[in-house]
Amino acid sequence: MDTADAARLTDAVTGAVADAVKRGESYSSLEDFLTDESVEHMTEAVIEETAETLGLADADDIGANEKKLGDSRVAALKDMAKESLTEQFRKDGELRDTAERVRQTRREGATRSDRILGCIERGEPNDYLDGIPLERYGNSVIIPAEYGTIYPDGKRYPVVVGPYAEVKRINKQLGLPNTQAHHVAQNAIYGKTVPKQQGVAVSLRGNAFTEFQSPHNDAHRIGEQIIDTYREDGTTPTNKKMYEIYVSELQAAGLNSNVIDFIMYEVIQQHMEYGILPGDAIKKMPRKIFFNYKEMSEDEKKP
């Protein structure tokens, strides 16, 4: 691979990473990206496919690890990737702004989770909704519309928080338009420990998998983007890290800050009752979610 080939390959690699940053999928800051480990990981992940696409070598001749490529060439490619992305961050304000928003969201999620864990450990009550006129239905609470999210008809609707089975039923009873029960802590991760019908859920508008930028879809998309960083690194998050991700999801869905605190208190407390401890690694990585977006018809948009 000569210098010209390396330059073409570097452009392709850094372009892909920059696009991922803009989507919030990967590196949350330039500093996080510009480490030997992250650049090398990125390089190894895409180099074989990119090299073959560009006609630089046969797939059998270039592997996805440093030894098959040769230490000196990988080192040179890493240096070029750093220089290229540094320049991209310097010139591209949108890229910098997006990276900072993702980083800020993660910081807020960590701070909120720590605070709620501290409240539970000290035995403090879940009083985040004190002063808000709630309705109670079985083990669920119905939070007034003024604390809910705005629907396509311009109105706000109540938010239901409680066991998954109850939330599904109450959504229908209240006539919440195009609204689903969203498992806050993924059933795919915790379903073998916390019964599916009992897992803490919240009512969110939209089909999670097909309705792009609905609150339910926004929640799942940002969760997938963050979990993808663990998949890419081959690591497993702790339960506490998952709580931080769930905070980010609820923020992305547009829920009121006090409502988010109330929900996360319920989730963490339920987990502790089932022996799920914050510092333990999750027992199962969820399968990647693939979204099937479609354009909604005018009839589907109506409440």
Secondary structure, 3 states (H helix, E strand, C coil): CCHHHHHHHHHHHHHHHHHHHHCCCCCCCHHHHCCHHHHHHHHHHHHHHHHHHCCCCCCCCCCCCHHHHCHHHHHHHHHHHHHHHHHHHHHCHHHHHHHHHHHHHHHHHHHHHHHHHHHHHCCCCCCCCCCCCCEEECCEEEECHHHCCECCCCCECCEEEEEHHHHHHHHHHHCCCCEEEEECCCHHHHCCCCCHHHCEEEEEECCCCCCCCCHHHHHHHHHHHHHHHHHHHCCCCEHHHHHHHHHHHHHHCCCCHHHHHHHHHHHHHHHHHCCCCCCCECCCCCCCCCCCCCCCCHHHHCC
